[in-house]
């Protein structure tokens, strides 16, 4: 290795970011089996310090300019909700009727099975 000197007043941001990327890579390669909180913090601190993205950091774009003036009154507006063709806006009643119909059908099938078993048992008793 050899020593390099950089001007402290101007600096080159690209070189600093290259160093940060190398440091993050080095820290990530140290993590063998599992990640410890200290290792994660080290990677996060380098990434945030050099404005780099890593496995533990992400970029969020935030604008300092307001989109609406501070004295502009707010407004409310209804937004139409579109539904696909053939669908109604409120499906709950059809769900209730479907469940009632299913319950009636299952009860009817149970009653038919009970009637059939009763008839079979009566026929067996007659043949004894």
N, CA, C and O of each residue as an XYZ file, in Angstrom:
512
protein
N       0.841     -1.180      0.000
C       0.000      0.000      0.000
C       0.880      1.235      0.000
O       2.056      1.174      0.359
N       0.318      2.327     -0.395
C       1.060      3.581     -0.433
C       0.116      4.705     -0.042
O      -1.097      4.602     -0.221
N       0.669      5.757      0.482
C      -0.136      6.868      0.966
C      -0.410      7.884     -0.119
O       0.471      8.223     -0.909
N      -1.627      8.361     -0.149
C      -2.021      9.417     -1.078
C      -2.532     10.590     -0.271
O      -3.138     10.419      0.787
N      -2.286     11.763     -0.773
C      -2.791     12.965     -0.106
C      -3.788     13.644     -1.041
O      -3.545     13.806     -2.237
N      -4.909     14.031     -0.459
C      -5.929     14.747     -1.216
C      -6.118     16.115     -0.589
O      -5.906     16.306      0.608
N      -6.514     17.049     -1.411
C      -6.811     18.375     -0.881
C      -8.038     18.278      0.004
O      -9.055     17.708     -0.390
N      -7.939     18.828      1.184
C      -9.063     18.736      2.112
C     -10.149     19.749      1.793
O     -11.286     19.583      2.236
N      -9.834     20.784      1.044
C     -10.846     21.805      0.775
C     -11.784     21.420     -0.357
O     -12.995     21.592     -0.217
N     -11.279     20.907     -1.471
C     -12.147     20.594     -2.606
C     -12.653     19.164     -2.536
O     -13.859     18.922     -2.536
N     -11.747     18.243     -2.477
C     -12.132     16.844     -2.412
C     -12.785     16.390     -3.700
O     -13.295     17.200     -4.473
N     -12.763     15.123     -3.914
C     -13.401     14.542     -5.085
C     -14.437     13.541     -4.600
O     -14.096     12.486     -4.065
N     -15.684     13.878     -4.789
C     -16.769     13.050     -4.277
C     -16.777     11.671     -4.924
O     -17.140     10.689     -4.277
N     -16.385     11.584     -6.185
C     -16.393     10.291     -6.879
C     -15.404      9.325     -6.241
O     -15.705      8.140     -6.096
N     -14.227      9.815     -5.857
C     -13.237      8.942     -5.221
C     -13.729      8.504     -3.851
O     -13.542      7.353     -3.458
N     -14.356      9.420     -3.125
C     -14.905      9.071     -1.814
C     -15.973      7.988     -1.950
O     -16.018      7.062     -1.140
N     -16.828      8.093     -2.960
C     -17.858      7.076     -3.156
C     -17.255      5.748     -3.582
O     -17.745      4.690     -3.186
N     -16.195      5.788     -4.385
C     -15.509      4.540     -4.744
C     -14.941      3.863     -3.506
O     -15.034      2.645     -3.354
N     -14.351      4.660     -2.625
C     -13.828      4.090     -1.391
C     -14.968      3.496     -0.568
O     -14.837      2.404     -0.015
N     -16.091      4.221     -0.487
C     -17.248      3.731      0.263
C     -17.770      2.418     -0.297
O     -18.110      1.509      0.459
N     -17.834      2.317     -1.616
C     -18.280      1.057     -2.235
C     -17.342     -0.088     -1.885
O     -17.780     -1.195     -1.572
N     -16.044      0.198     -1.942
C     -15.068     -0.834     -1.589
C     -15.194     -1.254     -0.141
O     -15.088     -2.439      0.176
N     -15.418     -0.294      0.742
C     -15.573     -0.593      2.169
C     -16.825     -1.427      2.410
O     -16.794     -2.375      3.194
N     -17.928     -1.082      1.741
C     -19.164     -1.867      1.886
C     -18.933     -3.288      1.395
O     -19.364     -4.245      2.037
N     -18.262     -3.428      0.273
C     -17.976     -4.765     -0.262
C     -17.131     -5.567      0.723
O     -17.388     -6.748      0.953
N     -16.132     -4.925      1.297
C     -15.270     -5.591      2.267
C     -16.075     -6.029      3.490
O     -15.915     -7.153      3.966
N     -16.934     -5.155      3.998
C     -17.749     -5.494      5.166
C     -18.729     -6.622      4.855
O     -18.952     -7.499      5.690
N     -19.313     -6.606      3.661
C     -20.264     -7.654      3.282
C     -19.563     -9.006      3.133
O     -20.140    -10.042      3.464
N     -18.326     -8.999      2.637
C     -17.589    -10.256      2.484
C     -17.201    -10.846      3.835
O     -17.010    -12.057      3.948
N     -17.080    -10.003      4.862
C     -16.770    -10.495      6.206
C     -17.931    -11.288      6.799
O     -17.720    -12.185      7.614
N     -19.151    -10.960      6.393
C     -20.337    -11.650      6.917
C     -20.390    -13.034      6.293
O     -20.725    -13.181      5.118
N     -20.060    -14.045      7.079
C     -20.007    -15.398      6.522
C     -21.312    -16.138      6.736
O     -22.079    -16.328      5.792
N     -21.572    -16.557      7.956
C     -22.756    -17.382      8.211
C     -24.007    -16.558      8.470
O     -25.042    -16.775      7.840
N     -23.913    -15.631      9.381
C     -25.084    -14.817      9.685
C     -24.663    -13.378      9.921
O     -23.496    -13.088     10.187
N     -25.625    -12.493      9.819
C     -25.362    -11.069      9.966
C     -25.540    -10.672     11.425
O     -26.570    -10.967     12.030
N     -24.565    -10.019     11.979
C     -24.696     -9.505     13.341
C     -25.157     -8.057     13.272
O     -24.923     -7.381     12.270
N     -25.802     -7.576     14.315
C     -26.248     -6.177     14.308
C     -25.092     -5.191     14.128
O     -25.264     -4.142     13.507
N     -23.918     -5.523     14.667
C     -22.762     -4.630     14.524
C     -22.332     -4.536     13.066
O     -22.012     -3.452     12.578
N     -22.323     -5.671     12.370
C     -21.931     -5.674     10.957
C     -22.940     -4.917     10.102
O     -22.567     -4.165      9.202
N     -24.219     -5.123     10.393
C     -25.269     -4.414      9.653
C     -25.143     -2.913      9.890
O     -25.259     -2.123      8.953
N     -24.905     -2.515     11.144
C     -24.737     -1.089     11.448
C     -23.528     -0.503     10.735
O     -23.578      0.629     10.252
N     -22.437     -1.268     10.665
C     -21.231     -0.775      9.994
C     -21.504     -0.520      8.514
O     -21.109      0.517      7.981
N     -22.179     -1.464      7.844
C     -22.509     -1.293      6.426
C     -23.457     -0.109      6.248
O     -23.285      0.697      5.334
N     -24.447     -0.008      7.116
C     -25.422      1.081      7.026
C     -24.746      2.438      7.217
O     -25.031      3.386      6.484
N     -23.861      2.530      8.192
C     -23.183      3.806      8.451
C     -22.319      4.236      7.271
O     -22.314      5.412      6.905
N     -21.590      3.298      6.673
C     -20.762      3.649      5.512
C     -21.650      4.076      4.349
O     -21.363      5.068      3.679
N     -22.733      3.326      4.105
C     -23.626      3.643      2.986
C     -24.260      5.017      3.163
O     -24.330      5.795      2.211
N     -24.719      5.319      4.363
C     -25.333      6.625      4.596
C     -24.292      7.740      4.568
O     -24.562      8.833      4.068
N     -23.112      7.469      5.099
C     -22.066      8.485      5.130
C     -21.578      8.885      3.752
O     -21.202     10.036      3.533
N     -21.582      7.935      2.816
C     -21.096      8.217      1.464
C     -22.225      8.271      0.433
O     -21.981      8.279     -0.773
N     -23.463      8.309      0.929
C     -24.657      8.386      0.074
C     -24.663      7.279     -0.975
O     -24.763      7.532     -2.176
N     -24.553      6.048     -0.487
C     -24.555      4.873     -1.355
C     -25.704      3.962     -0.963
O     -26.167      3.975      0.178
N     -26.155      3.176     -1.920
C     -27.196      2.204     -1.638
C     -26.531      0.885     -1.278
O     -25.536      0.491     -1.887
N     -27.087      0.208     -0.285
C     -26.584     -1.103      0.116
C     -27.773     -2.016      0.359
O     -28.918     -1.649      0.097
N     -27.489     -3.206      0.861
C     -28.554     -4.161      1.167
C     -29.472     -3.621      2.266
O     -30.635     -4.015      2.353
N     -28.961     -2.734      3.091
C     -29.708     -2.250      4.254
C     -30.159     -0.800      4.119
O     -30.785     -0.270      5.037
N     -29.861     -0.151      3.008
C     -30.272      1.233      2.810
C     -30.965      1.364      1.459
O     -30.806      0.520      0.577
N     -31.725      2.422      1.318
C     -32.421      2.681      0.056
C     -32.487      4.190     -0.144
O     -32.221      4.960      0.779
N     -32.837      4.597     -1.331
C     -32.961      6.015     -1.638
C     -34.428      6.413     -1.607
O     -35.293      5.690     -2.102
N     -34.692      7.560     -1.024
C     -36.035      8.132     -1.028
C     -35.901      9.555     -1.543
O     -35.150     10.357     -0.987
N     -36.625      9.863     -2.599
C     -36.564     11.209     -3.177
C     -37.546     12.109     -2.444
O     -38.745     11.832     -2.397
N     -37.030     13.182     -1.878
C     -37.863     14.139     -1.156
C     -37.586     15.517     -1.734
O     -36.436     15.942     -1.843
N     -38.653     16.202     -2.099
C     -38.514     17.547     -2.654
C     -38.739     18.570     -1.548
O     -39.639     18.419     -0.722
N     -37.922     19.599     -1.543
C     -38.089     20.676     -0.566
C     -39.099     21.713     -1.028
O     -39.547     22.540     -0.233
N     -39.459     21.679     -2.299
C     -40.391     22.658     -2.842
C     -41.826     22.218     -2.558
O     -42.202     21.087     -2.866
N     -42.627     23.109     -1.969
C     -44.031     22.745     -1.733
C     -44.800     22.696     -3.050
O     -44.579     23.517     -3.940
N     -45.689     21.742     -3.163
C     -46.486     21.619     -4.384
C     -47.665     22.574     -4.373
O     -48.160     22.967     -5.429
N     -48.114     22.948     -3.191
C     -49.244     23.867     -3.046
C     -48.806     24.959     -2.082
O     -48.096     24.702     -1.110
N     -49.233     26.160     -2.361
C     -48.879     27.270     -1.485
C     -49.439     27.077     -0.083
O     -50.469     26.422      0.081
N     -48.780     27.636      0.934
C     -49.243     27.444      2.312
C     -50.592     28.097      2.585
O     -51.292     27.679      3.508
N     -50.976     29.102      1.818
C     -52.254     29.789      2.040
C     -53.348     29.298      1.103
O     -54.473     29.795      1.159
N     -53.045     28.348      0.258
C     -54.039     27.821     -0.668
C     -55.002     26.919      0.100
O     -54.571     25.993      0.786
N     -56.324     27.191     -0.015
C     -57.275     26.337      0.711
C     -57.299     24.927      0.109
O     -57.183     24.742     -1.102
N     -57.451     23.962      0.983
C     -57.520     22.582      0.494
C     -58.914     22.315     -0.059
O     -59.876     22.994      0.299
N     -59.008     21.337     -0.918
C     -60.304     21.001     -1.505
C     -60.502     19.495     -1.454
O     -59.547     18.719     -1.489
N     -61.742     19.114     -1.373
C     -62.094     17.702     -1.385
C     -62.858     17.413     -2.658
O     -63.638     18.237     -3.134
N     -62.624     16.235     -3.199
C     -63.288     15.872     -4.435
C     -63.612     14.389     -4.387
O     -62.769     13.571     -4.021
N     -64.830     14.053     -4.757
C     -65.224     12.646     -4.812
C     -64.585     12.004     -6.036
O     -64.568     12.590     -7.118
N     -64.068     10.814     -5.856
C     -63.434     10.087     -6.948
C     -64.307      8.888     -7.278
O     -64.609      8.069     -6.410
N     -64.713      8.792     -8.547
C     -65.578      7.703     -8.968
C     -64.794      6.395     -8.956
O     -63.667      6.329     -9.447
N     -65.398      5.367     -8.397
C     -64.778      4.048     -8.342
C     -65.379      3.194     -9.448
O     -66.578      2.913     -9.442
N     -64.562      2.791    -10.376
C     -65.037      1.974    -11.484
C     -64.977      0.500    -11.105
O     -64.026      0.046    -10.468
N     -66.010     -0.240    -11.508
C     -66.025     -1.686    -11.288
C     -66.061     -2.377    -12.641
O     -66.569     -1.807    -13.607
N     -65.540     -3.578    -12.731
C     -65.576     -4.313    -13.998
C     -67.008     -4.591    -14.436
O     -67.925     -4.613    -13.615
N     -67.194     -4.804    -15.745
C     -68.523     -5.099    -16.278
C     -69.097     -6.335    -15.604
O     -68.401     -7.332    -15.409
N     -70.364     -6.260    -15.255
C     -71.043     -7.398    -14.652
C     -70.927     -7.453    -13.139
O     -71.548     -8.312    -12.513
N     -70.161     -6.577    -12.542
C     -70.020     -6.575    -11.085
C     -70.815     -5.419    -10.511
O     -70.957     -4.366    -11.132
N     -71.326     -5.637     -9.322
C     -72.038     -4.570     -8.634
C     -71.096     -3.932     -7.627
O     -70.078     -4.514     -7.254
N     -71.445     -2.736     -7.197
C     -70.583     -2.019     -6.279
C     -70.500     -2.637     -4.897
O     -69.463     -2.541     -4.242
N     -71.583     -3.275     -4.436
C     -71.608     -3.849     -3.089
C     -71.928     -5.337     -3.206
O     -73.087     -5.685     -3.430
N     -70.952     -6.219     -3.065
C     -71.200     -7.645     -3.249
C     -71.716     -8.360     -2.011
O     -72.021     -9.550     -2.092
N     -71.828     -7.692     -0.868
C     -72.169     -8.392      0.362
C     -73.529     -9.104      0.321
O     -73.607    -10.254      0.754
N     -74.605     -8.474     -0.181
C     -75.888     -9.192     -0.178
C     -75.847    -10.486     -0.986
O     -76.438    -11.484     -0.575
N     -75.164    -10.487     -2.120
C     -75.112    -11.715     -2.908
C     -74.328    -12.791     -2.173
O     -74.627    -13.976     -2.321
N     -73.347    -12.408     -1.396
C     -72.589    -13.373     -0.610
C     -73.481    -14.009      0.450
O     -73.421    -15.218      0.677
N     -74.305    -13.194      1.094
C     -75.203    -13.719      2.126
C     -76.194    -14.697      1.516
O     -76.417    -15.776      2.066
N     -76.798    -14.333      0.376
C     -77.757    -15.232     -0.257
C     -77.078    -16.512     -0.728
O     -77.669    -17.589     -0.643
N     -75.864    -16.413     -1.218
C     -75.127    -17.601     -1.634
C     -74.860    -18.537     -0.469
O     -74.976    -19.755     -0.604
N     -74.501    -17.968      0.676
C     -74.263    -18.799      1.860
C     -75.558    -19.447      2.355
O     -75.564    -20.610      2.759
N     -76.642    -18.691      2.320
C     -77.931    -19.273      2.723
C     -78.341    -20.406      1.791
O     -78.826    -21.441      2.249
N     -78.152    -20.220      0.491
C     -78.487    -21.262     -0.474
C     -77.615    -22.493     -0.263
O     -78.110    -23.618     -0.329
N     -76.337    -22.298     -0.013
C     -75.438    -23.416      0.253
C     -75.860    -24.158      1.518
O     -75.864    -25.389      1.542
N     -76.212    -23.422      2.564
C     -76.677    -24.053      3.805
C     -77.947    -24.858      3.584
O     -78.073    -25.973      4.091
N     -78.901    -24.291      2.821
C     -80.142    -25.018      2.534
C     -79.840    -26.303      1.768
O     -80.396    -27.355      2.083
N     -78.957    -26.227      0.755
C     -78.616    -27.393     -0.058
C     -77.961    -28.479      0.795
O     -78.285    -29.659      0.660
N     -77.053    -28.085      1.659
C     -76.392    -29.079      2.506
C     -77.382    -29.721      3.473
O     -77.312    -30.923      3.730
N     -78.297    -28.926      4.006
C     -79.327    -29.483      4.883
C     -80.237    -30.446      4.139
O     -80.593    -31.502      4.662
N     -80.613    -30.081      2.917
C     -81.469    -30.954      2.106
C     -80.762    -32.264      1.808
O     -81.377    -33.326      1.902
N     -79.444    -32.214      1.441
C     -78.687    -33.440      1.162
C     -78.598    -34.312      2.415
O     -78.696    -35.536      2.328
N     -78.414    -33.690      3.573
C     -78.344    -34.449      4.829
C     -79.686    -35.123      5.110
O     -79.731    -36.275      5.541
N     -80.773    -34.400      4.864
C     -82.100    -34.966      5.088
C     -82.347    -36.139      4.139
O     -82.903    -37.160      4.544
N     -81.926    -35.993      2.851
C     -82.100    -37.085      1.882
C     -81.284    -38.309      2.299
O     -81.763    -39.436      2.183
N     -80.078    -38.104      2.774
C     -79.238    -39.208      3.232
C     -79.861    -39.882      4.455
O     -79.846    -41.108      4.565
N     -80.404    -39.088      5.365
C     -81.054    -39.647      6.552
C     -82.263    -40.490      6.151
O     -82.481    -41.572      6.694
N     -83.057    -39.979      5.183
C     -84.229    -40.719      4.713
C     -83.836    -42.046      4.078
O     -84.480    -43.071      4.300
N     -82.756    -42.008      3.275
C     -82.289    -43.219      2.604
C     -81.809    -44.249      3.629
O     -82.136    -45.431      3.523
N     -81.037    -43.800      4.615
C     -80.549    -44.717      5.648
C     -81.691    -45.270      6.487
O     -81.655    -46.435      6.883
N     -82.703    -44.457      6.765
C     -83.853    -44.914      7.541
C     -84.603    -45.998      6.774
O     -85.021    -47.000      7.353
N     -84.772    -45.790      5.467
C     -85.473    -46.777      4.644
C     -84.679    -48.078      4.580
O     -85.262    -49.159      4.660
N     -83.350    -47.990      4.436
C     -82.518    -49.195      4.397
C     -82.596    -49.962      5.705
O     -82.675    -51.191      5.702
N     -82.575    -49.243      6.832
C     -82.645    -49.939      8.119
C     -84.019    -50.572      8.317
O     -84.114    -51.646      8.911
N     -85.086    -49.933      7.835
C     -86.423    -50.526      7.939
C     -86.518    -51.781      7.079
O     -87.124    -52.771      7.490
N     -85.916    -51.746      5.874
C     -85.931    -52.926      5.000
C     -85.162    -54.080      5.624
O     -85.573    -55.233      5.492
N     -84.068    -53.797      6.294
C     -83.291    -54.850      6.952
C     -84.087    -55.474      8.086
O     -84.035    -56.687      8.291
N     -84.829    -54.644      8.828
C     -85.626    -55.174      9.933
C     -86.766    -56.054      9.426
O     -87.139    -57.013     10.102
N     -87.316    -55.761      8.282
C     -88.403    -56.567      7.724
C     -87.915    -57.946      7.309
O     -88.655    -58.925      7.406
N     -86.663    -58.026      6.844
C     -86.139    -59.302      6.364
C     -85.642    -60.203      7.487
O     -85.246    -61.339      7.228
N     -85.653    -59.736      8.691
C     -85.177    -60.571      9.799
C     -86.262    -61.481     10.281
O     -86.048    -62.259     11.210
